[in-house]
């Protein structure tokens, strides 16, 4: 395959960081997922074979060397031996990756082929043993790994003729009937036109007595703190129905309305469900910057239907009755809530909530990796750095973020290395902007601050945020005319399509050839850039339409781990839905 034109920055950085001594296991597994999403199995086989030879006692490296060797078709028998050895060294990830690897070796398991699978019975039995073990201890595994486990199970069940169990596994995967025929899907994200996007499966977290967090009942998370004077809620999700569902599961329905509702900022995914919580005596508390931010957002309509879903009925006009302009202590039923207004990384009206007795800090979206919603101009890299410094000095025990994946990724342990790493990134990016380097070239440096070597737990959080941090800083420090001429004379997509059609000799085949070539070598975004004008010039081309659909699905795969907004945009363009993992 021809080398891609564009650099896969995330993959390159993960490969470098995973090779450092003492690399965090999360970094290694994230690299493996990124390699699968990039369809780079041969590259993964070479990389992990080398890593396993340098780290013979590392069971995860051994298992991944076998996993990718199987996927790439490299010396399958020795690869299985390596997988078996890894499984004797440790429990957990070796069984997971052995199960997925062996599932890849099973024959195509459609109903007509199940009768030919007798020779694969032993292999299918091992897949089931491994992956049922994983699901039995699923709380010990990142939720992003579970969808693929159900895929592998479904295939093994089909090979053994266990149709009902196969159907159940397919249903739990959320992938639909084609689950057993598609590449492994590693994501906790789900999105449907009705429910909008969720970053994980709904769950309840109790990080301290009388503190309950509703995770992924809605796009935004929200919490309830029980006190002797009533329930205090922190945030309200998008829709009242989803808030009520969480309260019912927590047994709090008879305690609504709540005595206090604290809003961490004015975004719809944190305020839309207010009606489920607010009564005539409820005190609604927000930052002093909340009204101005709410007014600004009132002139903006969400551009994507998958963002909140058609089943939501959000409140768009939320009026707090208490505004906080400085650090303030509020005591409710003997429980102290310390309210901390700051600008944060996402919006200027951020309000953090600290519970000193339990050491919990509710941060809202101050660490949102996009540094603001990607669709509008907001967010502040400097605000993020100020907030990280504040949190370090406050030294809470645990961070509860405004979205499940943020809580899982941006932990208090990770912040020790993340703050200095992002401080170095800020200095690096400003220097390159000062040299009039263009944004794509700054991003392509793939900057990894040396400080990360001493803080392996900060590597993945840093990489999740790096490119958006640079992009937000760049757009805030440059104008709408760029040094390379971009922006001087904007043209519509239709105009660009007409010009490219001349280059293509007014033939759809030329667009199709270029797009297929680009997609085949991994340049998916460039392929989409060819297909979009190609379809504008040739709207009746079924070949271009099918290519576009395939490219969008693969772009979804590449966004599946840590980019929910990118996942949402590509899914909506493709008209694709993905049910939650059950």
DOROLUM-409503 format. One record per residue (C-alpha): residue number from 1; residue in one letter; x, z, y. Coordinates in nm, 3 decimals, always signed. Example, Ala and Ser with C-alpha at 12.3 -4.5 7.8 and 13.67 -1.06 7.14 Angstrom:
2
    n  res        u        w        v
    1    A   +1.230   +0.780   -0.450
    2    S   +1.367   +0.714   -0.106
***
This chain:
582
    n  res        u        w        v
    1    X   +0.000   +0.000   +0.000
    2    X   +0.125   -0.084   +0.349
    3    X   +0.225   +0.216   +0.558
    4    X   -0.047   +0.319   +0.805
    5    X   -0.012   +0.230   +1.170
    6    X   -0.131   +0.572   +1.292
    7    X   +0.039   +0.898   +1.206
    8    X   -0.162   +1.161   +1.017
    9    X   -0.049   +1.447   +1.237
   10    X   -0.221   +1.723   +1.043
   11    X   -0.078   +1.605   +0.711
   12    X   +0.274   +1.577   +0.847
   13    X   +0.268   +1.924   +1.002
   14    X   +0.119   +2.083   +0.691
   15    X   +0.387   +1.926   +0.472
   16    X   +0.658   +2.068   +0.695
   17    X   +0.505   +2.416   +0.720
   18    X   +0.424   +2.438   +0.348
   19    X   +0.792   +2.379   +0.269
   20    X   +0.910   +2.678   +0.475
   21    X   +1.027   +2.985   +0.280
   22    X   +0.741   +3.232   +0.249
   23    X   +0.476   +2.977   +0.339
   24    X   +0.123   +3.116   +0.344
   25    X   -0.091   +3.019   +0.043
   26    X   -0.365   +2.906   +0.281
   27    X   -0.124   +2.652   +0.428
   28    X   -0.039   +2.515   +0.083
   29    X   -0.402   +2.484   -0.025
   30    X   -0.500   +2.328   +0.308
   31    X   -0.226   +2.070   +0.257
   32    X   -0.360   +1.992   -0.089
   33    X   -0.711   +1.936   +0.048
   34    X   -0.577   +1.717   +0.328
   35    X   -0.387   +1.504   +0.075
   36    X   -0.699   +1.454   -0.137
   37    X   -0.902   +1.362   +0.173
   38    X   -0.636   +1.108   +0.271
   39    X   -0.643   +0.958   -0.081
   40    X   -0.268   +1.031   -0.088
   41    X   -0.241   +1.142   -0.452
   42    X   +0.095   +0.978   -0.521
   43    X   +0.238   +1.137   -0.208
   44    X   +0.094   +1.473   -0.318
   45    X   +0.244   +1.435   -0.664
   46    X   +0.592   +1.375   -0.523
   47    X   +0.563   +1.655   -0.268
   48    X   +0.441   +1.925   -0.506
   49    X   +0.674   +1.820   -0.785
   50    X   +0.962   +1.886   -0.545
   51    X   +0.804   +2.209   -0.420
   52    X   +0.745   +2.334   -0.775
   53    X   +1.106   +2.265   -0.871
   54    X   +1.226   +2.464   -0.570
   55    X   +0.977   +2.746   -0.640
   56    X   +0.949   +2.773   -1.021
   57    X   +0.783   +3.118   -1.001
   58    X   +0.506   +2.997   -0.766
   59    X   +0.199   +2.940   -0.985
   60    X   +0.007   +2.759   -0.708
   61    X   +0.288   +2.510   -0.650
   62    X   +0.313   +2.449   -1.026
   63    X   -0.063   +2.397   -1.055
   64    X   -0.073   +2.157   -0.761
   65    X   +0.218   +1.956   -0.903
   66    X   +0.014   +1.908   -1.221
   67    X   -0.310   +1.847   -1.031
   68    X   -0.170   +1.564   -0.819
   69    X   +0.027   +1.413   -1.108
   70    X   -0.301   +1.381   -1.301
   71    X   -0.482   +1.236   -1.002
   72    X   -0.201   +0.984   -0.941
   73    X   -0.169   +0.895   -1.310
   74    X   +0.192   +1.015   -1.322
   75    X   +0.298   +1.138   -1.670
   76    X   -0.035   +1.294   -1.750
   77    X   +0.070   +1.484   -2.065
   78    X   +0.356   +1.673   -1.893
   79    X   +0.124   +1.732   -1.598
   80    X   -0.130   +1.903   -1.822
   81    X   +0.149   +2.113   -1.972
   82    X   +0.247   +2.218   -1.621
   83    X   -0.115   +2.308   -1.543
   84    X   -0.138   +2.515   -1.860
   85    X   +0.183   +2.698   -1.777
   86    X   +0.061   +2.773   -1.423
   87    X   -0.260   +2.916   -1.567
   88    X   -0.058   +3.166   -1.771
   89    X   +0.136   +3.273   -1.461
   90    X   -0.157   +3.371   -1.242
   91    X   -0.536   +3.392   -1.233
   92    X   -0.731   +3.207   -0.968
   93    X   -0.606   +2.888   -0.808
   94    X   -0.426   +2.763   -1.124
   95    X   -0.756   +2.770   -1.316
   96    X   -0.934   +2.602   -1.026
   97    X   -0.691   +2.312   -0.998
   98    X   -0.660   +2.273   -1.376
   99    X   -1.038   +2.249   -1.401
  100    X   -1.055   +1.984   -1.129
  101    X   -0.762   +1.788   -1.274
  102    X   -0.908   +1.780   -1.626
  103    X   -1.248   +1.679   -1.486
  104    X   -1.075   +1.373   -1.334
  105    X   -0.962   +1.273   -1.684
  106    X   -1.308   +1.281   -1.834
  107    X   -1.480   +0.944   -1.882
  108    X   -1.738   +0.824   -1.634
  109    X   -2.020   +1.053   -1.731
  110    X   -2.338   +0.864   -1.657
  111    X   -2.617   +0.911   -1.913
  112    X   -2.530   +0.589   -2.095
  113    X   -2.171   +0.700   -2.147
  114    X   -2.223   +1.059   -2.258
  115    X   -2.236   +0.957   -2.625
  116    X   -1.881   +0.818   -2.609
  117    X   -1.727   +1.145   -2.489
  118    X   -1.673   +1.318   -2.825
  119    X   -1.294   +1.283   -2.800
  120    X   -1.304   +1.462   -2.468
  121    X   -1.496   +1.766   -2.591
  122    X   -1.195   +1.996   -2.581
  123    X   -1.102   +1.885   -2.234
  124    X   -1.459   +1.928   -2.108
  125    X   -1.474   +2.275   -2.264
  126    X   -1.159   +2.370   -2.073
  127    X   -1.305   +2.238   -1.746
  128    X   -1.614   +2.452   -1.799
  129    X   -1.411   +2.761   -1.890
  130    X   -1.191   +2.725   -1.581
  131    X   -1.458   +2.642   -1.327
  132    X   -1.718   +2.888   -1.457
  133    X   -1.447   +3.154   -1.423
  134    X   -1.392   +3.044   -1.062
  135    X   -1.762   +3.066   -0.984
  136    X   -1.792   +3.404   -1.157
  137    X   -1.539   +3.543   -0.907
  138    X   -1.638   +3.313   -0.622
  139    X   -1.598   +3.587   -0.361
  140    X   -1.223   +3.568   -0.426
  141    X   -1.211   +3.198   -0.336
  142    X   -1.249   +3.025   +0.001
  143    X   -1.600   +2.883   +0.019
  144    X   -1.457   +2.538   +0.099
  145    X   -1.342   +2.511   -0.264
  146    X   -1.677   +2.573   -0.431
  147    X   -1.848   +2.236   -0.379
  148    X   -1.578   +2.056   -0.578
  149    X   -1.604   +2.319   -0.853
  150    X   -1.969   +2.227   -0.906
  151    X   -1.873   +1.857   -0.908
  152    X   -1.622   +1.913   -1.187
  153    X   -1.866   +2.127   -1.383
  154    X   -2.138   +1.864   -1.360
  155    X   -1.908   +1.600   -1.502
  156    X   -1.799   +1.821   -1.791
  157    X   -2.156   +1.917   -1.875
  158    X   -2.256   +1.550   -1.883
  159    X   -1.973   +1.464   -2.119
  160    X   -2.099   +1.736   -2.353
  161    X   -2.457   +1.609   -2.323
  162    X   -2.575   +1.926   -2.146
  163    X   -2.803   +1.740   -1.907
  164    X   -2.995   +2.033   -1.765
  165    X   -2.682   +2.229   -1.676
  166    X   -2.528   +1.915   -1.528
  167    X   -2.834   +1.864   -1.307
  168    X   -2.819   +2.225   -1.195
  169    X   -2.449   +2.194   -1.106
  170    X   -2.516   +1.873   -0.911
  171    X   -2.794   +2.050   -0.722
  172    X   -2.570   +2.342   -0.639
  173    X   -2.299   +2.106   -0.514
  174    X   -2.535   +1.974   -0.247
  175    X   -2.395   +1.624   -0.300
  176    X   -2.689   +1.453   -0.467
  177    X   -2.697   +1.236   -0.782
  178    X   -2.365   +1.062   -0.706
  179    X   -2.171   +1.390   -0.711
  180    X   -1.989   +1.320   -1.038
  181    X   -1.869   +0.977   -0.926
  182    X   -1.721   +1.061   -0.588
  183    X   -1.386   +1.221   -0.499
  184    X   -1.377   +1.602   -0.483
  185    X   -1.549   +1.728   -0.169
  186    X   -1.389   +2.032   -0.008
  187    X   -1.608   +2.165   +0.267
  188    X   -1.845   +2.447   +0.345
  189    X   -2.014   +2.234   +0.614
  190    X   -2.367   +2.111   +0.565
  191    X   -2.589   +1.907   +0.793
  192    X   -2.939   +1.770   +0.780
  193    X   -3.167   +1.622   +1.041
  194    X   -3.405   +1.915   +1.001
  195    X   -3.166   +2.211   +0.995
  196    X   -2.877   +2.072   +1.197
  197    X   -2.521   +2.169   +1.113
  198    X   -2.410   +2.483   +0.931
  199    X   -2.045   +2.569   +0.886
  200    X   -2.103   +2.764   +0.563
  201    X   -2.370   +2.895   +0.330
  202    X   -2.583   +3.179   +0.471
  203    X   -2.437   +3.521   +0.394
  204    X   -2.451   +3.879   +0.521
  205    X   -2.140   +4.071   +0.625
  206    X   -2.128   +4.448   +0.675
  207    X   -1.786   +4.516   +0.832
  208    X   -1.879   +4.878   +0.916
  209    X   -2.169   +5.115   +0.842
  210    X   -2.482   +5.011   +1.034
  211    X   -2.315   +4.685   +1.149
  212    X   -2.460   +4.367   +0.996
  213    X   -2.350   +4.012   +1.072
  214    X   -2.569   +3.713   +0.980
  215    X   -2.321   +3.440   +0.886
  216    X   -2.435   +3.075   +0.901
  217    X   -2.807   +3.145   +0.905
  218    X   -2.778   +2.918   +1.207
  219    X   -2.497   +2.717   +1.363
  220    X   -2.394   +3.027   +1.557
  221    X   -2.361   +3.370   +1.395
  222    X   -2.530   +3.682   +1.528
  223    X   -2.515   +4.055   +1.455
  224    X   -2.727   +4.369   +1.447
  225    X   -2.601   +4.723   +1.507
  226    X   -2.834   +5.003   +1.402
  227    X   -2.830   +5.310   +1.624
  228    X   -3.047   +5.620   +1.646
  229    X   -3.212   +5.468   +1.956
  230    X   -3.287   +5.126   +1.807
  231    X   -3.118   +4.805   +1.703
  232    X   -2.868   +4.630   +1.930
  233    X   -2.831   +4.255   +1.870
  234    X   -2.530   +4.047   +1.962
  235    X   -2.625   +3.681   +2.019
  236    X   -2.936   +3.500   +1.898
  237    X   -2.844   +3.174   +1.727
  238    X   -3.028   +2.848   +1.802
  239    X   -3.379   +2.913   +1.674
  240    X   -3.607   +3.219   +1.650
  241    X   -3.710   +3.126   +1.294
  242    X   -3.352   +3.152   +1.173
  243    X   -3.302   +3.488   +1.342
  244    X   -3.621   +3.618   +1.180
  245    X   -3.501   +3.498   +0.838
  246    X   -3.179   +3.698   +0.874
  247    X   -3.365   +4.007   +0.992
  248    X   -3.600   +3.982   +0.694
  249    X   -3.305   +3.963   +0.454
  250    X   -3.154   +4.269   +0.623
  251    X   -3.481   +4.462   +0.613
  252    X   -3.489   +4.480   +0.993
  253    X   -3.815   +4.296   +1.057
  254    X   -4.006   +4.613   +1.141
  255    X   -3.738   +4.706   +1.397
  256    X   -3.798   +4.406   +1.625
  257    X   -3.797   +4.373   +1.916
  258    X   -3.450   +4.516   +1.958
  259    X   -3.359   +4.766   +2.227
  260    X   -3.065   +4.563   +2.359
  261    X   -2.957   +4.199   +2.324
  262    X   -2.600   +4.122   +2.428
  263    X   -2.520   +3.753   +2.481
  264    X   -2.156   +3.650   +2.452
  265    X   -2.209   +3.332   +2.658
  266    X   -2.477   +3.085   +2.766
  267    X   -2.441   +2.814   +2.500
  268    X   -2.764   +2.722   +2.321
  269    X   -2.632   +2.811   +1.976
  270    X   -2.599   +3.174   +2.092
  271    X   -2.911   +3.210   +2.307
  272    X   -3.177   +2.980   +2.160
  273    X   -3.332   +3.239   +1.926
  274    X   -3.385   +3.502   +2.197
  275    X   -3.764   +3.497   +2.154
  276    X   -3.728   +3.655   +1.807
  277    X   -3.548   +3.956   +1.953
  278    X   -3.675   +4.012   +2.304
  279    X   -3.970   +4.236   +2.383
  280    X   -4.098   +4.375   +2.712
  281    X   -3.851   +4.667   +2.700
  282    X   -3.550   +4.482   +2.560
  283    X   -3.249   +4.491   +2.789
  284    X   -3.075   +4.153   +2.780
  285    X   -2.712   +4.181   +2.885
  286    X   -2.472   +3.899   +2.974
  287    X   -2.165   +3.828   +3.182
  288    X   -2.203   +3.790   +3.558
  289    X   -2.101   +3.428   +3.507
  290    X   -2.393   +3.361   +3.271
  291    X   -2.652   +3.234   +3.526
  292    X   -2.417   +2.974   +3.673
  293    X   -2.313   +2.853   +3.328
  294    X   -2.676   +2.838   +3.212
  295    X   -2.768   +2.635   +3.520
  296    X   -2.485   +2.391   +3.454
  297    X   -2.591   +2.350   +3.092
  298    X   -2.957   +2.299   +3.188
  299    X   -2.865   +1.947   +3.306
  300    X   -2.709   +1.855   +2.968
  301    X   -2.891   +1.733   +2.660
  302    X   -2.722   +1.763   +2.318
  303    X   -2.621   +1.404   +2.231
  304    X   -2.653   +1.444   +1.854
  305    X   -2.969   +1.529   +1.662
  306    X   -2.765   +1.696   +1.387
  307    X   -2.634   +1.954   +1.634
  308    X   -2.938   +2.186   +1.624
  309    X   -3.181   +1.996   +1.399
  310    X   -3.541   +1.896   +1.446
  311    X   -3.660   +2.220   +1.285
  312    X   -3.525   +2.435   +1.570
  313    X   -3.742   +2.562   +1.857
  314    X   -3.483   +2.708   +2.093
  315    X   -3.538   +2.888   +2.420
  316    X   -3.367   +2.694   +2.698
  317    X   -3.428   +2.933   +2.986
  318    X   -3.292   +3.279   +2.905
  319    X   -3.288   +3.529   +3.192
  320    X   -3.069   +3.837   +3.139
  321    X   -3.179   +4.151   +3.319
  322    X   -2.833   +4.305   +3.337
  323    X   -2.513   +4.124   +3.434
  324    X   -2.163   +4.260   +3.367
  325    X   -1.882   +4.184   +3.612
  326    X   -1.621   +4.435   +3.494
  327    X   -1.530   +4.625   +3.180
  328    X   -1.830   +4.850   +3.116
  329    X   -1.917   +5.113   +2.856
  330    X   -2.277   +5.126   +2.734
  331    X   -2.387   +5.399   +2.493
  332    X   -2.698   +5.339   +2.279
  333    X   -2.809   +5.612   +2.040
  334    X   -2.461   +5.761   +2.026
  335    X   -2.288   +5.424   +1.961
  336    X   -2.050   +5.303   +2.231
  337    X   -2.038   +4.935   +2.322
  338    X   -1.755   +4.832   +2.552
  339    X   -1.848   +4.510   +2.733
  340    X   -1.554   +4.296   +2.844
  341    X   -1.620   +3.994   +3.071
  342    X   -1.350   +3.726   +3.083
  343    X   -1.322   +3.349   +3.103
  344    X   -1.201   +3.292   +2.746
  345    X   -1.107   +2.957   +2.599
  346    X   -1.451   +2.795   +2.580
  347    X   -1.664   +2.900   +2.878
  348    X   -1.604   +3.096   +3.201
  349    X   -1.890   +3.339   +3.123
  350    X   -1.748   +3.495   +2.806
  351    X   -1.843   +3.853   +2.723
  352    X   -1.666   +4.032   +2.438
  353    X   -1.818   +4.341   +2.277
  354    X   -1.590   +4.616   +2.144
  355    X   -1.712   +4.895   +1.916
  356    X   -1.430   +5.152   +1.949
  357    X   -1.560   +5.377   +1.671
  358    X   -1.536   +5.103   +1.407
  359    X   -1.256   +4.898   +1.563
  360    X   -1.470   +4.582   +1.566
  361    X   -1.444   +4.323   +1.843
  362    X   -1.719   +4.062   +1.878
  363    X   -1.549   +3.771   +2.054
  364    X   -1.820   +3.505   +2.077
  365    X   -1.648   +3.169   +2.112
  366    X   -1.343   +3.266   +2.316
  367    X   -1.127   +3.111   +2.039
  368    X   -1.331   +2.795   +1.979
  369    X   -1.062   +2.540   +1.877
  370    X   -1.209   +2.263   +2.094
  371    X   -1.167   +2.481   +2.405
  372    X   -1.518   +2.395   +2.511
  373    X   -1.782   +2.175   +2.355
  374    X   -1.610   +1.837   +2.299
  375    X   -1.900   +1.647   +2.459
  376    X   -1.869   +1.802   +2.808
  377    X   -1.595   +1.907   +3.050
  378    X   -1.534   +2.278   +3.000
  379    X   -1.285   +2.513   +2.841
  380    X   -0.954   +2.654   +2.950
  381    X   -0.622   +2.672   +2.764
  382    X   -0.507   +2.933   +3.014
  383    X   -0.826   +3.133   +2.957
  384    X   -0.757   +3.130   +2.585
  385    X   -0.402   +3.257   +2.633
  386    X   -0.520   +3.533   +2.869
  387    X   -0.780   +3.637   +2.612
  388    X   -0.529   +3.644   +2.327
  389    X   -0.306   +3.872   +2.533
  390    X   -0.601   +4.098   +2.610
  391    X   -0.698   +4.122   +2.242
  392    X   -0.339   +4.202   +2.143
  393    X   -0.331   +4.492   +2.388
  394    X   -0.676   +4.613   +2.281
  395    X   -0.563   +4.606   +1.914
  396    X   -0.902   +4.599   +1.736
  397    X   -0.921   +4.641   +1.360
  398    X   -1.123   +4.324   +1.295
  399    X   -1.250   +4.023   +1.490
  400    X   -1.606   +3.895   +1.449
  401    X   -1.626   +3.546   +1.599
  402    X   -1.930   +3.343   +1.698
  403    X   -1.910   +3.111   +1.393
  404    X   -1.830   +3.186   +1.030
  405    X   -1.527   +2.959   +1.002
  406    X   -1.380   +3.107   +1.321
  407    X   -1.412   +3.458   +1.177
  408    X   -1.238   +3.340   +0.859
  409    X   -0.962   +3.149   +1.041
  410    X   -0.881   +3.343   +1.357
  411    X   -0.818   +3.686   +1.212
  412    X   -0.646   +3.973   +1.390
  413    X   -0.351   +3.924   +1.153
  414    X   -0.315   +3.559   +1.253
  415    X   -0.319   +3.636   +1.626
  416    X   +0.023   +3.804   +1.609
  417    X   +0.186   +3.464   +1.563
  418    X   -0.084   +3.247   +1.720
  419    X   -0.044   +3.383   +2.073
  420    X   +0.331   +3.308   +2.106
  421    X   +0.288   +2.974   +1.926
  422    X   +0.018   +2.857   +2.167
  423    X   +0.220   +2.987   +2.461
  424    X   +0.508   +2.763   +2.350
  425    X   +0.265   +2.474   +2.298
  426    X   +0.131   +2.519   +2.652
  427    X   +0.483   +2.493   +2.795
  428    X   +0.565   +2.193   +2.575
  429    X   +0.248   +2.004   +2.668
  430    X   +0.286   +2.068   +3.041
  431    X   +0.643   +1.939   +3.027
  432    X   +0.534   +1.618   +2.854
  433    X   +0.243   +1.569   +3.096
  434    X   +0.494   +1.610   +3.378
  435    X   +0.700   +1.329   +3.224
  436    X   +0.385   +1.106   +3.237
  437    X   +0.381   +1.079   +2.859
  438    X   +0.045   +0.951   +2.735
  439    X   -0.184   +1.174   +2.533
  440    X   -0.146   +0.984   +2.202
  441    X   +0.231   +1.007   +2.226
  442    X   +0.223   +1.380   +2.305
  443    X   -0.004   +1.438   +2.006
  444    X   +0.217   +1.227   +1.780
  445    X   +0.511   +1.462   +1.834
  446    X   +0.324   +1.699   +1.600
  447    X   +0.477   +1.998   +1.776
  448    X   +0.537   +2.302   +1.552
  449    X   +0.679   +2.600   +1.746
  450    X   +0.971   +2.764   +1.564
  451    X   +0.801   +3.105   +1.599
  452    X   +0.552   +3.000   +1.329
  453    X   +0.824   +3.028   +1.064
  454    X   +0.808   +3.406   +1.108
  455    X   +0.427   +3.414   +1.111
  456    X   +0.301   +3.208   +0.814
  457    X   -0.056   +3.339   +0.850
  458    X   -0.076   +3.174   +1.194
  459    X   +0.012   +2.821   +1.074
  460    X   -0.337   +2.699   +0.979
  461    X   -0.509   +2.857   +1.283
  462    X   -0.246   +2.693   +1.505
  463    X   -0.295   +2.351   +1.345
  464    X   -0.674   +2.382   +1.370
  465    X   -0.647   +2.426   +1.745
  466    X   -0.330   +2.234   +1.840
  467    X   -0.453   +1.881   +1.914
  468    X   -0.764   +1.992   +2.102
  469    X   -0.557   +2.241   +2.303
  470    X   -0.324   +1.960   +2.411
  471    X   -0.609   +1.717   +2.480
  472    X   -0.804   +1.965   +2.694
  473    X   -0.491   +2.055   +2.890
  474    X   -0.404   +1.686   +2.936
  475    X   -0.749   +1.588   +3.064
  476    X   -0.756   +1.881   +3.304
  477    X   -0.412   +1.796   +3.446
  478    X   -0.447   +1.418   +3.475
  479    X   -0.688   +1.188   +3.653
  480    X   -0.914   +0.917   +3.525
  481    X   -0.641   +0.655   +3.586
  482    X   -0.370   +0.694   +3.325
  483    X   -0.003   +0.589   +3.349
  484    X   -0.057   +0.314   +3.091
  485    X   -0.342   +0.162   +3.292
  486    X   -0.633   +0.309   +3.099
  487    X   -0.930   +0.385   +3.320
  488    X   -0.848   +0.140   +3.597
  489    X   -1.120   -0.106   +3.500
  490    X   -1.359   +0.039   +3.241
  491    X   -1.542   -0.212   +3.024
  492    X   -1.848   -0.173   +2.804
  493    X   -1.834   -0.196   +2.426
  494    X   -2.031   -0.522   +2.448
  495    X   -1.771   -0.676   +2.677
  496    X   -1.489   -0.566   +2.449
  497    X   -1.676   -0.705   +2.148
  498    X   -1.717   -1.044   +2.315
  499    X   -1.345   -1.060   +2.399
  500    X   -1.236   -0.960   +2.047
  501    X   -1.477   -1.213   +1.898
  502    X   -1.283   -1.487   +2.076
  503    X   -0.965   -1.354   +1.916
  504    X   -1.141   -1.352   +1.579
  505    X   -1.245   -1.714   +1.619
  506    X   -1.607   -1.599   +1.645
  507    X   -1.604   -1.516   +1.274
  508    X   -1.727   -1.195   +1.113
  509    X   -1.479   -1.253   +0.829
  510    X   -1.187   -1.190   +1.063
  511    X   -1.325   -0.853   +1.167
  512    X   -1.394   -0.765   +0.803
  513    X   -1.042   -0.859   +0.692
  514    X   -0.877   -0.653   +0.967
  515    X   -1.102   -0.351   +0.909
  516    X   -1.063   -0.359   +0.530
  517    X   -0.685   -0.385   +0.563
  518    X   -0.672   -0.093   +0.805
  519    X   -0.899   +0.122   +0.588
  520    X   -0.697   +0.039   +0.278
  521    X   -0.377   +0.166   +0.438
  522    X   -0.543   +0.482   +0.570
  523    X   -0.601   +0.380   +0.933
  524    X   -0.967   +0.478   +0.926
  525    X   -1.019   +0.542   +1.298
  526    X   -0.860   +0.206   +1.381
  527    X   -1.081   +0.039   +1.122
  528    X   -1.387   +0.187   +1.292
  529    X   -1.255   +0.058   +1.625
  530    X   -1.260   -0.293   +1.475
  531    X   -1.596   -0.259   +1.300
  532    X   -1.788   -0.132   +1.602
  533    X   -1.725   -0.440   +1.819
  534    X   -1.742   -0.660   +1.510
  535    X   -2.100   -0.551   +1.445
  536    X   -2.191   -0.589   +1.811
  537    X   -2.069   -0.949   +1.794
  538    X   -2.215   -1.012   +1.446
  539    X   -2.508   -0.770   +1.399
  540    X   -2.638   -0.951   +1.089
  541    X   -2.316   -0.916   +0.888
  542    X   -2.390   -0.705   +0.580
  543    X   -2.020   -0.701   +0.493
  544    X   -1.930   -0.537   +0.823
  545    X   -2.219   -0.291   +0.792
  546    X   -2.111   -0.186   +0.441
  547    X   -1.750   -0.152   +0.548
  548    X   -1.852   +0.063   +0.844
  549    X   -2.055   +0.292   +0.619
  550    X   -1.764   +0.334   +0.378
  551    X   -1.521   +0.405   +0.662
  552    X   -1.755   +0.663   +0.818
  553    X   -1.788   +0.846   +0.486
  554    X   -1.411   +0.862   +0.452
  555    X   -1.381   +0.987   +0.811
  556    X   -1.629   +1.259   +0.717
  557    X   -1.398   +1.352   +0.429
  558    X   -1.101   +1.375   +0.665
  559    X   -1.299   +1.603   +0.899
  560    X   -1.444   +1.815   +0.620
  561    X   -1.209   +2.110   +0.636
  562    X   -1.178   +2.229   +0.995
  563    X   -1.355   +1.990   +1.233
  564    X   -1.733   +2.050   +1.226
  565    X   -1.803   +1.844   +1.538
  566    X   -1.605   +1.548   +1.406
  567    X   -1.785   +1.586   +1.074
  568    X   -2.118   +1.592   +1.259
  569    X   -2.046   +1.281   +1.467
  570    X   -1.931   +1.068   +1.173
  571    X   -2.224   +1.188   +0.959
  572    X   -2.475   +1.101   +1.228
  573    X   -2.320   +0.758   +1.281
  574    X   -2.343   +0.704   +0.905
  575    X   -2.695   +0.845   +0.879
  576    X   -2.561   +1.078   +0.608
  577    X   -2.684   +1.425   +0.518
  578    X   -2.509   +1.694   +0.318
  579    X   -2.699   +1.987   +0.172
  580    X   -2.548   +2.336   +0.159
  581    X   -2.357   +2.460   -0.145
  582    X   -2.588   +2.694   -0.335
***
